[in-house]
Amino acid sequence: MGGTAGKALTGDSRPIEQLRLLRPAPSPYLDGDVEVRVTYHPSALTRNPAWPERFDEDVGWLGEQ
């Protein structure tokens, strides 16, 4: 989670605001069928009042698995 991890796992250097909107995709750096989803780092949620809601949207799929 977070921009640094998102960029490292996707190879995409766009801002996290754009990376989090992308569809889950296989990482070019991980073996197997691992899909990467990018969201804000939890510690960043305290710095912007709108981010906790976006974070909840980003990880809401976890309950569907």
CHARMM-style PDB file with segment names, atoms N, HN, CA, C and O in Angstrom:
ATOM      1  N   MET     1       0.837  -1.176   0.000  1.00  0.00      PROA
ATOM      2  CA  MET     1       0.000   0.000   0.000  1.00  0.00      PROA
ATOM      3  C   MET     1       0.876   1.232   0.000  1.00  0.00      PROA
ATOM      4  O   MET     1       1.899   1.298   0.682  1.00  0.00      PROA
ATOM      5  N   GLY     2       0.456   2.184  -0.768  1.00  0.00      PROA
ATOM      6  HN  GLY     2      -0.375   2.130  -1.322  1.00  0.00      PROA
ATOM      7  CA  GLY     2       1.173   3.443  -0.861  1.00  0.00      PROA
ATOM      8  C   GLY     2       1.809   3.624  -2.221  1.00  0.00      PROA
ATOM      9  O   GLY     2       1.968   2.672  -2.985  1.00  0.00      PROA
ATOM     10  N   GLY     3       2.169   4.856  -2.512  1.00  0.00      PROA
ATOM     11  HN  GLY     3       2.040   5.630  -1.892  1.00  0.00      PROA
ATOM     12  CA  GLY     3       2.728   5.191  -3.807  1.00  0.00      PROA
ATOM     13  C   GLY     3       4.031   4.498  -4.119  1.00  0.00      PROA
ATOM     14  O   GLY     3       4.233   4.032  -5.240  1.00  0.00      PROA
ATOM     15  N   THR     4       4.926   4.421  -3.137  1.00  0.00      PROA
ATOM     16  HN  THR     4       4.762   4.800  -2.226  1.00  0.00      PROA
ATOM     17  CA  THR     4       6.216   3.787  -3.376  1.00  0.00      PROA
ATOM     18  C   THR     4       6.041   2.309  -3.701  1.00  0.00      PROA
ATOM     19  O   THR     4       6.633   1.810  -4.658  1.00  0.00      PROA
ATOM     20  N   ALA     5       5.238   1.611  -2.914  1.00  0.00      PROA
ATOM     21  HN  ALA     5       4.758   2.016  -2.136  1.00  0.00      PROA
ATOM     22  CA  ALA     5       4.990   0.187  -3.170  1.00  0.00      PROA
ATOM     23  C   ALA     5       4.246  -0.002  -4.488  1.00  0.00      PROA
ATOM     24  O   ALA     5       4.549  -0.919  -5.251  1.00  0.00      PROA
ATOM     25  N   GLY     6       3.279   0.862  -4.752  1.00  0.00      PROA
ATOM     26  HN  GLY     6       3.033   1.608  -4.132  1.00  0.00      PROA
ATOM     27  CA  GLY     6       2.517   0.764  -6.003  1.00  0.00      PROA
ATOM     28  C   GLY     6       3.408   0.917  -7.223  1.00  0.00      PROA
ATOM     29  O   GLY     6       3.288   0.167  -8.192  1.00  0.00      PROA
ATOM     30  N   LYS     7       4.289   1.883  -7.169  1.00  0.00      PROA
ATOM     31  HN  LYS     7       4.386   2.493  -6.382  1.00  0.00      PROA
ATOM     32  CA  LYS     7       5.205   2.099  -8.290  1.00  0.00      PROA
ATOM     33  C   LYS     7       6.186   0.946  -8.428  1.00  0.00      PROA
ATOM     34  O   LYS     7       6.517   0.531  -9.539  1.00  0.00      PROA
ATOM     35  N   ALA     8       6.655   0.428  -7.286  1.00  0.00      PROA
ATOM     36  HN  ALA     8       6.386   0.765  -6.383  1.00  0.00      PROA
ATOM     37  CA  ALA     8       7.617  -0.673  -7.329  1.00  0.00      PROA
ATOM     38  C   ALA     8       6.994  -1.948  -7.891  1.00  0.00      PROA
ATOM     39  O   ALA     8       7.659  -2.691  -8.613  1.00  0.00      PROA
ATOM     40  N   LEU     9       5.739  -2.209  -7.573  1.00  0.00      PROA
ATOM     41  HN  LEU     9       5.199  -1.605  -6.986  1.00  0.00      PROA
ATOM     42  CA  LEU     9       5.100  -3.456  -8.008  1.00  0.00      PROA
ATOM     43  C   LEU     9       4.461  -3.371  -9.389  1.00  0.00      PROA
ATOM     44  O   LEU     9       4.251  -4.397 -10.036  1.00  0.00      PROA
ATOM     45  N   THR    10       4.153  -2.170  -9.844  1.00  0.00      PROA
ATOM     46  HN  THR    10       4.324  -1.337  -9.319  1.00  0.00      PROA
ATOM     47  CA  THR    10       3.535  -2.035 -11.161  1.00  0.00      PROA
ATOM     48  C   THR    10       4.505  -1.562 -12.229  1.00  0.00      PROA
ATOM     49  O   THR    10       4.288  -1.793 -13.418  1.00  0.00      PROA
ATOM     50  N   GLY    11       5.574  -0.900 -11.805  1.00  0.00      PROA
ATOM     51  HN  GLY    11       5.750  -0.712 -10.839  1.00  0.00      PROA
ATOM     52  CA  GLY    11       6.491  -0.314 -12.773  1.00  0.00      PROA
ATOM     53  C   GLY    11       5.940   0.963 -13.387  1.00  0.00      PROA
ATOM     54  O   GLY    11       6.502   1.474 -14.355  1.00  0.00      PROA
ATOM     55  N   ASP    12       4.851   1.485 -12.841  1.00  0.00      PROA
ATOM     56  HN  ASP    12       4.394   1.070 -12.054  1.00  0.00      PROA
ATOM     57  CA  ASP    12       4.157   2.665 -13.352  1.00  0.00      PROA
ATOM     58  C   ASP    12       4.474   3.835 -12.429  1.00  0.00      PROA
ATOM     59  O   ASP    12       4.277   3.728 -11.218  1.00  0.00      PROA
ATOM     60  N   SER    13       4.954   4.935 -12.967  1.00  0.00      PROA
ATOM     61  HN  SER    13       5.113   5.021 -13.950  1.00  0.00      PROA
ATOM     62  CA  SER    13       5.388   6.054 -12.134  1.00  0.00      PROA
ATOM     63  C   SER    13       4.343   7.159 -12.000  1.00  0.00      PROA
ATOM     64  O   SER    13       4.654   8.240 -11.500  1.00  0.00      PROA
ATOM     65  N   ARG    14       3.109   6.907 -12.439  1.00  0.00      PROA
ATOM     66  HN  ARG    14       2.856   6.029 -12.845  1.00  0.00      PROA
ATOM     67  CA  ARG    14       2.064   7.927 -12.290  1.00  0.00      PROA
ATOM     68  C   ARG    14       1.745   8.136 -10.805  1.00  0.00      PROA
ATOM     69  O   ARG    14       2.052   7.277  -9.979  1.00  0.00      PROA
ATOM     70  N   PRO    15       1.134   9.268 -10.466  1.00  0.00      PROA
ATOM     71  CA  PRO    15       0.763   9.531  -9.069  1.00  0.00      PROA
ATOM     72  C   PRO    15      -0.226   8.490  -8.546  1.00  0.00      PROA
ATOM     73  O   PRO    15      -0.961   7.875  -9.319  1.00  0.00      PROA
ATOM     74  N   ILE    16      -0.235   8.305  -7.244  1.00  0.00      PROA
ATOM     75  HN  ILE    16       0.362   8.805  -6.617  1.00  0.00      PROA
ATOM     76  CA  ILE    16      -1.108   7.303  -6.631  1.00  0.00      PROA
ATOM     77  C   ILE    16      -2.585   7.586  -6.925  1.00  0.00      PROA
ATOM     78  O   ILE    16      -3.384   6.654  -7.018  1.00  0.00      PROA
ATOM     79  N   GLU    17      -2.951   8.857  -7.072  1.00  0.00      PROA
ATOM     80  HN  GLU    17      -2.302   9.614  -6.997  1.00  0.00      PROA
ATOM     81  CA  GLU    17      -4.332   9.188  -7.390  1.00  0.00      PROA
ATOM     82  C   GLU    17      -4.772   8.540  -8.706  1.00  0.00      PROA
ATOM     83  O   GLU    17      -5.945   8.211  -8.876  1.00  0.00      PROA
ATOM     84  N   GLN    18      -3.837   8.361  -9.623  1.00  0.00      PROA
ATOM     85  HN  GLN    18      -2.884   8.628  -9.485  1.00  0.00      PROA
ATOM     86  CA  GLN    18      -4.145   7.704 -10.892  1.00  0.00      PROA
ATOM     87  C   GLN    18      -3.978   6.190 -10.793  1.00  0.00      PROA
ATOM     88  O   GLN    18      -4.782   5.442 -11.348  1.00  0.00      PROA
ATOM     89  N   LEU    19      -2.945   5.734 -10.093  1.00  0.00      PROA
ATOM     90  HN  LEU    19      -2.291   6.341  -9.641  1.00  0.00      PROA
ATOM     91  CA  LEU    19      -2.691   4.302  -9.976  1.00  0.00      PROA
ATOM     92  C   LEU    19      -3.841   3.580  -9.274  1.00  0.00      PROA
ATOM     93  O   LEU    19      -4.165   2.448  -9.631  1.00  0.00      PROA
ATOM     94  N   ARG    20      -4.458   4.216  -8.286  1.00  0.00      PROA
ATOM     95  HN  ARG    20      -4.195   5.136  -7.996  1.00  0.00      PROA
ATOM     96  CA  ARG    20      -5.520   3.547  -7.540  1.00  0.00      PROA
ATOM     97  C   ARG    20      -6.781   3.347  -8.381  1.00  0.00      PROA
ATOM     98  O   ARG    20      -7.633   2.531  -8.029  1.00  0.00      PROA
ATOM     99  N   LEU    21      -6.907   4.073  -9.475  1.00  0.00      PROA
ATOM    100  HN  LEU    21      -6.214   4.735  -9.762  1.00  0.00      PROA
ATOM    101  CA  LEU    21      -8.080   3.946 -10.334  1.00  0.00      PROA
ATOM    102  C   LEU    21      -7.926   2.861 -11.400  1.00  0.00      PROA
ATOM    103  O   LEU    21      -8.885   2.527 -12.096  1.00  0.00      PROA
ATOM    104  N   LEU    22      -6.723   2.316 -11.524  1.00  0.00      PROA
ATOM    105  HN  LEU    22      -5.944   2.587 -10.958  1.00  0.00      PROA
ATOM    106  CA  LEU    22      -6.487   1.285 -12.531  1.00  0.00      PROA
ATOM    107  C   LEU    22      -7.124  -0.039 -12.122  1.00  0.00      PROA
ATOM    108  O   LEU    22      -7.294  -0.313 -10.934  1.00  0.00      PROA
ATOM    109  N   ARG    23      -7.467  -0.837 -13.088  1.00  0.00      PROA
ATOM    110  HN  ARG    23      -7.329  -0.615 -14.053  1.00  0.00      PROA
ATOM    111  CA  ARG    23      -7.977  -2.178 -12.798  1.00  0.00      PROA
ATOM    112  C   ARG    23      -6.853  -3.021 -12.212  1.00  0.00      PROA
ATOM    113  O   ARG    23      -5.682  -2.788 -12.512  1.00  0.00      PROA
ATOM    114  N   PRO    24      -7.200  -4.001 -11.374  1.00  0.00      PROA
ATOM    115  CA  PRO    24      -6.158  -4.903 -10.873  1.00  0.00      PROA
ATOM    116  C   PRO    24      -5.421  -5.544 -12.044  1.00  0.00      PROA
ATOM    117  O   PRO    24      -6.032  -5.942 -13.036  1.00  0.00      PROA
ATOM    118  N   ALA    25      -4.128  -5.636 -11.916  1.00  0.00      PROA
ATOM    119  HN  ALA    25      -3.632  -5.313 -11.110  1.00  0.00      PROA
ATOM    120  CA  ALA    25      -3.334  -6.171 -13.018  1.00  0.00      PROA
ATOM    121  C   ALA    25      -2.185  -7.007 -12.469  1.00  0.00      PROA
ATOM    122  O   ALA    25      -1.721  -6.772 -11.353  1.00  0.00      PROA
ATOM    123  N   PRO    26      -1.731  -7.971 -13.243  1.00  0.00      PROA
ATOM    124  CA  PRO    26      -0.564  -8.757 -12.813  1.00  0.00      PROA
ATOM    125  C   PRO    26       0.665  -7.853 -12.725  1.00  0.00      PROA
ATOM    126  O   PRO    26       0.842  -6.941 -13.533  1.00  0.00      PROA
ATOM    127  N   SER    27       1.488  -8.119 -11.752  1.00  0.00      PROA
ATOM    128  HN  SER    27       1.344  -8.860 -11.096  1.00  0.00      PROA
ATOM    129  CA  SER    27       2.725  -7.364 -11.609  1.00  0.00      PROA
ATOM    130  C   SER    27       3.787  -7.989 -12.493  1.00  0.00      PROA
ATOM    131  O   SER    27       3.906  -9.213 -12.550  1.00  0.00      PROA
ATOM    132  N   PRO    28       4.556  -7.164 -13.181  1.00  0.00      PROA
ATOM    133  CA  PRO    28       5.646  -7.714 -13.981  1.00  0.00      PROA
ATOM    134  C   PRO    28       6.783  -8.255 -13.108  1.00  0.00      PROA
ATOM    135  O   PRO    28       7.716  -8.878 -13.615  1.00  0.00      PROA
ATOM    136  N   TYR    29       6.703  -8.017 -11.808  1.00  0.00      PROA
ATOM    137  HN  TYR    29       5.945  -7.511 -11.396  1.00  0.00      PROA
ATOM    138  CA  TYR    29       7.778  -8.399 -10.907  1.00  0.00      PROA
ATOM    139  C   TYR    29       7.436  -9.563  -9.979  1.00  0.00      PROA
ATOM    140  O   TYR    29       8.303 -10.037  -9.245  1.00  0.00      PROA
ATOM    141  N   LEU    30       6.186 -10.031 -10.000  1.00  0.00      PROA
ATOM    142  HN  LEU    30       5.482  -9.646 -10.596  1.00  0.00      PROA
ATOM    143  CA  LEU    30       5.767 -11.122  -9.122  1.00  0.00      PROA
ATOM    144  C   LEU    30       5.392 -12.339  -9.944  1.00  0.00      PROA
ATOM    145  O   LEU    30       4.830 -12.207 -11.031  1.00  0.00      PROA
ATOM    146  N   ASP    31       5.696 -13.511  -9.439  1.00  0.00      PROA
ATOM    147  HN  ASP    31       6.153 -13.618  -8.556  1.00  0.00      PROA
ATOM    148  CA  ASP    31       5.375 -14.754 -10.147  1.00  0.00      PROA
ATOM    149  C   ASP    31       3.917 -15.138  -9.940  1.00  0.00      PROA
ATOM    150  O   ASP    31       3.288 -14.733  -8.962  1.00  0.00      PROA
ATOM    151  N   GLY    32       3.401 -15.907 -10.853  1.00  0.00      PROA
ATOM    152  HN  GLY    32       3.912 -16.236 -11.648  1.00  0.00      PROA
ATOM    153  CA  GLY    32       2.051 -16.448 -10.715  1.00  0.00      PROA
ATOM    154  C   GLY    32       0.970 -15.463 -11.108  1.00  0.00      PROA
ATOM    155  O   GLY    32       1.195 -14.533 -11.882  1.00  0.00      PROA
ATOM    156  N   ASP    33      -0.198 -15.692 -10.557  1.00  0.00      PROA
ATOM    157  HN  ASP    33      -0.380 -16.448  -9.928  1.00  0.00      PROA
ATOM    158  CA  ASP    33      -1.379 -14.896 -10.901  1.00  0.00      PROA
ATOM    159  C   ASP    33      -1.654 -13.798  -9.877  1.00  0.00      PROA
ATOM    160  O   ASP    33      -2.811 -13.459  -9.629  1.00  0.00      PROA
ATOM    161  N   VAL    34      -0.616 -13.248  -9.291  1.00  0.00      PROA
ATOM    162  HN  VAL    34       0.324 -13.524  -9.492  1.00  0.00      PROA
ATOM    163  CA  VAL    34      -0.780 -12.203  -8.285  1.00  0.00      PROA
ATOM    164  C   VAL    34      -1.216 -10.916  -8.958  1.00  0.00      PROA
ATOM    165  O   VAL    34      -0.539 -10.413  -9.855  1.00  0.00      PROA
ATOM    166  N   GLU    35      -2.364 -10.377  -8.517  1.00  0.00      PROA
ATOM    167  HN  GLU    35      -2.914 -10.785  -7.788  1.00  0.00      PROA
ATOM    168  CA  GLU    35      -2.828  -9.105  -9.050  1.00  0.00      PROA
ATOM    169  C   GLU    35      -2.482  -7.988  -8.078  1.00  0.00      PROA
ATOM    170  O   GLU    35      -2.518  -8.171  -6.861  1.00  0.00      PROA
ATOM    171  N   VAL    36      -2.150  -6.843  -8.627  1.00  0.00      PROA
ATOM    172  HN  VAL    36      -2.121  -6.695  -9.616  1.00  0.00      PROA
ATOM    173  CA  VAL    36      -1.767  -5.693  -7.835  1.00  0.00      PROA
ATOM    174  C   VAL    36      -2.888  -4.664  -7.876  1.00  0.00      PROA
ATOM    175  O   VAL    36      -3.400  -4.317  -8.940  1.00  0.00      PROA
ATOM    176  N   ARG    37      -3.254  -4.187  -6.697  1.00  0.00      PROA
ATOM    177  HN  ARG    37      -2.838  -4.469  -5.832  1.00  0.00      PROA
ATOM    178  CA  ARG    37      -4.204  -3.084  -6.547  1.00  0.00      PROA
ATOM    179  C   ARG    37      -3.502  -2.034  -5.706  1.00  0.00      PROA
ATOM    180  O   ARG    37      -2.910  -2.350  -4.674  1.00  0.00      PROA
ATOM    181  N   VAL    38      -3.565  -0.810  -6.137  1.00  0.00      PROA
ATOM    182  HN  VAL    38      -4.046  -0.553  -6.975  1.00  0.00      PROA
ATOM    183  CA  VAL    38      -2.855   0.264  -5.451  1.00  0.00      PROA
ATOM    184  C   VAL    38      -3.847   1.118  -4.665  1.00  0.00      PROA
ATOM    185  O   VAL    38      -4.922   1.456  -5.160  1.00  0.00      PROA
ATOM    186  N   THR    39      -3.472   1.459  -3.442  1.00  0.00      PROA
ATOM    187  HN  THR    39      -2.598   1.185  -3.040  1.00  0.00      PROA
ATOM    188  CA  THR    39      -4.259   2.378  -2.629  1.00  0.00      PROA
ATOM    189  C   THR    39      -3.319   3.172  -1.742  1.00  0.00      PROA
ATOM    190  O   THR    39      -2.108   2.954  -1.739  1.00  0.00      PROA
ATOM    191  N   TYR    40      -3.891   4.089  -0.996  1.00  0.00      PROA
ATOM    192  HN  TYR    40      -4.875   4.267  -0.998  1.00  0.00      PROA
ATOM    193  CA  TYR    40      -3.102   4.929  -0.107  1.00  0.00      PROA
ATOM    194  C   TYR    40      -2.504   4.113   1.027  1.00  0.00      PROA
ATOM    195  O   TYR    40      -3.089   3.120   1.460  1.00  0.00      PROA
ATOM    196  N   HSD    41      -1.351   4.528   1.503  1.00  0.00      PROA
ATOM    197  HN  HSD    41      -0.877   5.335   1.151  1.00  0.00      PROA
ATOM    198  CA  HSD    41      -0.762   3.918   2.688  1.00  0.00      PROA
ATOM    199  C   HSD    41      -1.608   4.350   3.888  1.00  0.00      PROA
ATOM    200  O   HSD    41      -1.998   5.515   3.972  1.00  0.00      PROA
ATOM    201  N   PRO    42      -1.896   3.444   4.809  1.00  0.00      PROA
ATOM    202  CA  PRO    42      -2.751   3.816   5.939  1.00  0.00      PROA
ATOM    203  C   PRO    42      -2.259   5.032   6.727  1.00  0.00      PROA
ATOM    204  O   PRO    42      -3.080   5.803   7.224  1.00  0.00      PROA
ATOM    205  N   SER    43      -0.961   5.224   6.853  1.00  0.00      PROA
ATOM    206  HN  SER    43      -0.294   4.598   6.449  1.00  0.00      PROA
ATOM    207  CA  SER    43      -0.472   6.383   7.610  1.00  0.00      PROA
ATOM    208  C   SER    43      -0.802   7.701   6.904  1.00  0.00      PROA
ATOM    209  O   SER    43      -0.888   8.743   7.555  1.00  0.00      PROA
ATOM    210  N   ALA    44      -0.988   7.667   5.588  1.00  0.00      PROA
ATOM    211  HN  ALA    44      -0.919   6.821   5.059  1.00  0.00      PROA
ATOM    212  CA  ALA    44      -1.327   8.879   4.840  1.00  0.00      PROA
ATOM    213  C   ALA    44      -2.782   9.288   5.047  1.00  0.00      PROA
ATOM    214  O   ALA    44      -3.151  10.427   4.763  1.00  0.00      PROA
ATOM    215  N   LEU    45      -3.599   8.378   5.535  1.00  0.00      PROA
ATOM    216  HN  LEU    45      -3.299   7.453   5.766  1.00  0.00      PROA
ATOM    217  CA  LEU    45      -5.020   8.672   5.709  1.00  0.00      PROA
ATOM    218  C   LEU    45      -5.259   9.767   6.737  1.00  0.00      PROA
ATOM    219  O   LEU    45      -6.293  10.433   6.698  1.00  0.00      PROA
ATOM    220  N   THR    46      -4.330   9.963   7.643  1.00  0.00      PROA
ATOM    221  HN  THR    46      -3.490   9.422   7.674  1.00  0.00      PROA
ATOM    222  CA  THR    46      -4.489  10.996   8.665  1.00  0.00      PROA
ATOM    223  C   THR    46      -4.195  12.393   8.132  1.00  0.00      PROA
ATOM    224  O   THR    46      -4.505  13.384   8.794  1.00  0.00      PROA
ATOM    225  N   ARG    47      -3.606  12.483   6.956  1.00  0.00      PROA
ATOM    226  HN  ARG    47      -3.354  11.678   6.418  1.00  0.00      PROA
ATOM    227  CA  ARG    47      -3.215  13.788   6.412  1.00  0.00      PROA
ATOM    228  C   ARG    47      -4.241  14.405   5.478  1.00  0.00      PROA
ATOM    229  O   ARG    47      -4.147  15.591   5.162  1.00  0.00      PROA
ATOM    230  N   ASN    48      -5.213  13.631   5.031  1.00  0.00      PROA
ATOM    231  HN  ASN    48      -5.289  12.668   5.288  1.00  0.00      PROA
ATOM    232  CA  ASN    48      -6.196  14.164   4.101  1.00  0.00      PROA
ATOM    233  C   ASN    48      -7.574  13.611   4.462  1.00  0.00      PROA
ATOM    234  O   ASN    48      -7.771  12.396   4.434  1.00  0.00      PROA
ATOM    235  N   PRO    49      -8.525  14.475   4.799  1.00  0.00      PROA
ATOM    236  CA  PRO    49      -9.831  14.016   5.257  1.00  0.00      PROA
ATOM    237  C   PRO    49     -10.619  13.203   4.226  1.00  0.00      PROA
ATOM    238  O   PRO    49     -11.494  12.428   4.611  1.00  0.00      PROA
ATOM    239  N   ALA    50     -10.339  13.354   2.938  1.00  0.00      PROA
ATOM    240  HN  ALA    50      -9.628  13.984   2.624  1.00  0.00      PROA
ATOM    241  CA  ALA    50     -11.087  12.617   1.907  1.00  0.00      PROA
ATOM    242  C   ALA    50     -10.535  11.219   1.679  1.00  0.00      PROA
ATOM    243  O   ALA    50     -11.240  10.365   1.140  1.00  0.00      PROA
ATOM    244  N   TRP    51      -9.321  10.968   2.066  1.00  0.00      PROA
ATOM    245  HN  TRP    51      -8.749  11.661   2.504  1.00  0.00      PROA
ATOM    246  CA  TRP    51      -8.683   9.690   1.748  1.00  0.00      PROA
ATOM    247  C   TRP    51      -9.267   8.488   2.466  1.00  0.00      PROA
ATOM    248  O   TRP    51      -9.361   7.429   1.846  1.00  0.00      PROA
ATOM    249  N   PRO    52      -9.673   8.575   3.747  1.00  0.00      PROA
ATOM    250  CA  PRO    52     -10.230   7.371   4.378  1.00  0.00      PROA
ATOM    251  C   PRO    52     -11.411   6.784   3.605  1.00  0.00      PROA
ATOM    252  O   PRO    52     -11.532   5.563   3.498  1.00  0.00      PROA
ATOM    253  N   GLU    53     -12.277   7.634   3.070  1.00  0.00      PROA
ATOM    254  HN  GLU    53     -12.179   8.625   3.157  1.00  0.00      PROA
ATOM    255  CA  GLU    53     -13.409   7.145   2.275  1.00  0.00      PROA
ATOM    256  C   GLU    53     -12.911   6.462   1.000  1.00  0.00      PROA
ATOM    257  O   GLU    53     -13.422   5.410   0.618  1.00  0.00      PROA
ATOM    258  N   ARG    54     -11.937   7.048   0.355  1.00  0.00      PROA
ATOM    259  HN  ARG    54     -11.521   7.903   0.665  1.00  0.00      PROA
ATOM    260  CA  ARG    54     -11.364   6.444  -0.852  1.00  0.00      PROA
ATOM    261  C   ARG    54     -10.665   5.132  -0.532  1.00  0.00      PROA
ATOM    262  O   ARG    54     -10.750   4.174  -1.301  1.00  0.00      PROA
ATOM    263  N   PHE    55      -9.972   5.086   0.606  1.00  0.00      PROA
ATOM    264  HN  PHE    55      -9.903   5.864   1.230  1.00  0.00      PROA
ATOM    265  CA  PHE    55      -9.305   3.858   1.035  1.00  0.00      PROA
ATOM    266  C   PHE    55     -10.336   2.751   1.229  1.00  0.00      PROA
ATOM    267  O   PHE    55     -10.129   1.620   0.790  1.00  0.00      PROA
ATOM    268  N   ASP    56     -11.450   3.079   1.890  1.00  0.00      PROA
ATOM    269  HN  ASP    56     -11.618   3.998   2.247  1.00  0.00      PROA
ATOM    270  CA  ASP    56     -12.515   2.097   2.089  1.00  0.00      PROA
ATOM    271  C   ASP    56     -13.040   1.573   0.752  1.00  0.00      PROA
ATOM    272  O   ASP    56     -13.307   0.379   0.611  1.00  0.00      PROA
ATOM    273  N   GLU    57     -13.185   2.460  -0.219  1.00  0.00      PROA
ATOM    274  HN  GLU    57     -12.967   3.429  -0.104  1.00  0.00      PROA
ATOM    275  CA  GLU    57     -13.615   2.036  -1.561  1.00  0.00      PROA
ATOM    276  C   GLU    57     -12.578   1.099  -2.172  1.00  0.00      PROA
ATOM    277  O   GLU    57     -12.927   0.088  -2.782  1.00  0.00      PROA
ATOM    278  N   ASP    58     -11.322   1.435  -2.009  1.00  0.00      PROA
ATOM    279  HN  ASP    58     -11.038   2.257  -1.513  1.00  0.00      PROA
ATOM    280  CA  ASP    58     -10.242   0.661  -2.613  1.00  0.00      PROA
ATOM    281  C   ASP    58     -10.138  -0.748  -2.044  1.00  0.00      PROA
ATOM    282  O   ASP    58      -9.836  -1.686  -2.781  1.00  0.00      PROA
ATOM    283  N   VAL    59     -10.380  -0.913  -0.753  1.00  0.00      PROA
ATOM    284  HN  VAL    59     -10.625  -0.151  -0.154  1.00  0.00      PROA
ATOM    285  CA  VAL    59     -10.206  -2.232  -0.137  1.00  0.00      PROA
ATOM    286  C   VAL    59     -11.528  -2.948   0.127  1.00  0.00      PROA
ATOM    287  O   VAL    59     -11.538  -4.028   0.717  1.00  0.00      PROA
ATOM    288  N   GLY    60     -12.629  -2.363  -0.297  1.00  0.00      PROA
ATOM    289  HN  GLY    60     -12.620  -1.486  -0.775  1.00  0.00      PROA
ATOM    290  CA  GLY    60     -13.935  -2.984  -0.100  1.00  0.00      PROA
ATOM    291  C   GLY    60     -14.055  -4.354  -0.732  1.00  0.00      PROA
ATOM    292  O   GLY    60     -14.816  -5.189  -0.245  1.00  0.00      PROA
ATOM    293  N   TRP    61     -13.328  -4.605  -1.798  1.00  0.00      PROA
ATOM    294  HN  TRP    61     -12.710  -3.927  -2.194  1.00  0.00      PROA
ATOM    295  CA  TRP    61     -13.368  -5.896  -2.486  1.00  0.00      PROA
ATOM    296  C   TRP    61     -12.847  -7.025  -1.603  1.00  0.00      PROA
ATOM    297  O   TRP    61     -13.156  -8.188  -1.861  1.00  0.00      PROA
ATOM    298  N   LEU    62     -12.063  -6.715  -0.565  1.00  0.00      PROA
ATOM    299  HN  LEU    62     -11.813  -5.770  -0.355  1.00  0.00      PROA
ATOM    300  CA  LEU    62     -11.516  -7.761   0.288  1.00  0.00      PROA
ATOM    301  C   LEU    62     -12.623  -8.583   0.950  1.00  0.00      PROA
ATOM    302  O   LEU    62     -12.462  -9.788   1.145  1.00  0.00      PROA
ATOM    303  N   GLY    63     -13.727  -7.955   1.293  1.00  0.00      PROA
ATOM    304  HN  GLY    63     -13.857  -6.976   1.135  1.00  0.00      PROA
ATOM    305  CA  GLY    63     -14.836  -8.655   1.915  1.00  0.00      PROA
ATOM    306  C   GLY    63     -15.595  -9.555   0.951  1.00  0.00      PROA
ATOM    307  O   GLY    63     -16.372 -10.414   1.368  1.00  0.00      PROA
ATOM    308  N   GLU    64     -15.363  -9.351  -0.337  1.00  0.00      PROA
ATOM    309  HN  GLU    64     -14.732  -8.653  -0.676  1.00  0.00      PROA
ATOM    310  CA  GLU    64     -16.077 -10.138  -1.360  1.00  0.00      PROA
ATOM    311  C   GLU    64     -15.375 -11.431  -1.685  1.00  0.00      PROA
ATOM    312  O   GLU    64     -15.958 -12.297  -2.337  1.00  0.00      PROA
ATOM    313  N   GLN    65     -14.145 -11.590  -1.252  1.00  0.00      PROA
ATOM    314  HN  GLN    65     -13.672 -10.887  -0.721  1.00  0.00      PROA
ATOM    315  CA  GLN    65     -13.364 -12.788  -1.592  1.00  0.00      PROA
ATOM    316  C   GLN    65     -13.779 -13.991  -0.791  1.00  0.00      PROA
ATOM    317  OT1 GLN    65     -13.216 -15.072  -0.963  1.00  0.00      PROA
TER     318      GLN     65
END
